[in-house]
Amino acid sequence: MPPTVAIIGAGPLGRRLALSAARVGFRVLLEDVMPVNLHHAQEFLRQELSPAALPAVAFVSTIEDAVRDADLAIDCVPDELESKLEILWLLDRMAPPRTVLVTPTTRLSIADLASCTYRPEKCVAIAVEASALAANASEILPLRVTAKTTPETIALVADFWRQLGFIPAFAPDPAEQPIA
């Protein structure tokens, strides 16, 4: 059975990630609290996916429903401290312990964000702007990890992005680097 990916936020980035993940065979649970966003996502994915791939995507209106069976949870919320803390807090409490949390952020430290969860070893940051993430498959994708990130977490995240056509490049969170 393919891994299950929960994508939190059905705006343009969430839709693109859901499309890419479904095309390569992942089971996708796309969540948004705004019904209009889910409706637009359904229309978009119906147009873009083959009839065989469309059943791989489920549209849900609660985070709990999205992450219940997720191996990987990716948030698509704004890159602001309060938004990131809130979504990671929710994901951390609602997802099973095995779920890896991935968050796009260019401004925030993944070490700091991960320290606010019960699973700092399962948190990874995507270190590019959301708009670049949606459009640049086959490019190097910078990912940030903490000193606590496990090899299993890195392997799962690397495999996911490789299957979507990216070249994952992991680096330590600069916030954890000693100042010389």
C-alpha positions in Angstrom: 0.0 0.0 0.0 1.5 3.4 -0.9 2.2 5.9 1.8 -0.6 8.3 2.8 0.1 12.0 2.5 -2.0 14.6 4.3 -1.9 18.0 2.7 -3.2 20.8 4.9 -4.6 23.6 2.9 -6.3 23.2 -0.5 -5.1 26.6 -2.0 -2.9 26.7 -5.1 0.1 25.0 -3.4 -1.9 22.3 -1.7 -3.7 21.5 -5.0 -0.4 21.2 -6.9 1.1 19.0 -4.3 -2.0 16.8 -4.2 -1.9 16.5 -8.0 1.8 15.6 -8.1 1.5 13.1 -5.2 -1.6 11.4 -6.7 0.0 11.1 -10.1 2.9 9.1 -8.7 0.7 6.8 -6.7 0.5 8.3 -3.2 -2.8 8.2 -1.3 -3.6 11.9 -0.6 -5.9 13.4 1.9 -6.4 17.1 1.1 -7.8 19.3 3.9 -9.1 22.8 4.1 -11.4 24.5 6.5 -12.8 26.6 3.7 -15.4 24.6 1.7 -14.8 26.8 -1.3 -11.1 25.9 -1.4 -12.0 22.2 -1.3 -14.6 22.7 -4.1 -12.0 24.5 -6.3 -9.5 21.7 -5.5 -11.9 19.0 -6.5 -12.7 20.7 -9.8 -9.0 21.3 -10.5 -8.0 17.7 -9.7 -10.9 16.2 -11.7 -9.6 18.1 -14.7 -6.0 17.3 -14.2 -6.0 13.6 -13.0 -6.9 10.6 -14.9 -10.0 8.7 -13.8 -7.8 6.0 -12.4 -5.7 8.4 -10.3 -8.6 10.5 -8.9 -9.8 7.9 -6.3 -6.3 8.3 -4.7 -7.4 11.7 -3.4 -9.9 12.3 -0.6 -11.2 15.7 0.3 -11.7 16.3 4.0 -12.7 19.2 6.1 -10.9 18.5 9.3 -7.3 18.1 10.2 -8.1 15.1 12.3 -9.6 13.3 9.3 -6.6 14.3 7.1 -3.9 13.0 9.4 -5.6 10.0 11.0 -3.8 7.5 8.7 -1.0 9.8 7.4 2.6 8.8 7.1 3.5 12.3 6.0 1.7 15.6 6.8 2.6 18.7 4.8 1.1 22.1 5.8 0.4 24.8 3.3 -0.3 27.7 5.7 1.4 31.1 5.6 5.0 31.3 6.6 4.3 33.2 9.8 5.2 32.2 13.3 1.7 32.1 14.8 0.3 30.1 11.8 3.2 27.6 11.8 3.0 27.1 15.6 -0.8 26.6 15.5 -0.7 24.1 12.6 2.2 22.1 14.0 0.5 22.0 17.4 -2.7 20.6 15.8 -0.8 18.1 13.6 1.3 16.9 16.4 -1.7 16.2 18.6 -4.0 14.7 16.0 -1.6 12.6 13.9 -0.4 9.1 14.9 3.2 9.0 16.4 4.6 7.7 13.1 3.6 10.7 11.1 6.3 13.0 9.8 5.6 16.7 9.8 6.8 18.8 6.9 6.5 22.6 6.7 7.5 25.1 4.1 9.4 28.0 5.7 12.2 30.3 4.6 12.0 32.6 7.7 11.6 30.3 10.7 13.9 27.8 12.3 12.7 24.2 12.1 14.6 23.5 15.3 12.6 26.1 17.1 9.3 24.9 15.5 10.1 21.2 16.1 10.9 21.9 19.8 7.3 22.9 20.3 6.1 19.3 19.3 6.3 15.9 20.9 8.1 14.6 17.8 11.1 16.9 17.1 12.8 14.0 15.4 10.0 13.8 12.8 10.0 17.5 11.7 11.5 18.8 8.4 11.4 22.2 6.8 11.2 22.9 3.1 13.5 25.9 2.7 11.9 27.6 -0.4 9.1 29.9 -1.1 5.8 28.2 -1.6 5.5 29.6 -5.1 8.8 28.0 -6.1 7.8 24.7 -4.6 4.7 24.5 -6.8 6.5 25.1 -10.0 10.1 23.7 -9.9 10.1 19.9 -10.1 13.5 18.5 -11.2 15.2 21.2 -9.2 17.2 20.8 -6.1 14.9 21.1 -3.1 16.6 22.5 0.0 15.3 20.8 3.2 16.3 21.7 6.7 16.5 19.2 9.6 17.5 19.3 13.3 20.1 17.4 15.2 17.3 15.2 16.4 15.9 14.3 12.9 16.0 10.5 12.5 17.4 8.7 9.4 14.0 7.1 8.9 12.4 10.6 8.7 15.0 11.8 6.2 14.5 8.6 4.1 10.7 9.0 4.0 10.9 12.7 3.1 13.6 12.2 0.5 11.7 9.4 -1.1 8.5 11.5 -1.3 10.2 14.4 -3.0 12.2 12.2 -5.3 9.0 10.6 -6.5 7.6 14.1 -7.2 10.6 14.8 -9.4 12.7 16.9 -7.0 16.3 16.4 -5.9 16.2 16.6 -2.1 19.1 18.3 -0.4 19.2 18.1 3.4 21.1 20.5 5.5 21.1 21.3 9.2 19.0 24.2 10.5 21.2 27.3 10.6 19.8 28.1 14.1 21.5 25.0 15.4 24.9 25.9 13.9 27.5 27.2 16.4 28.4 30.8 15.9 32.1 31.1 14.9 
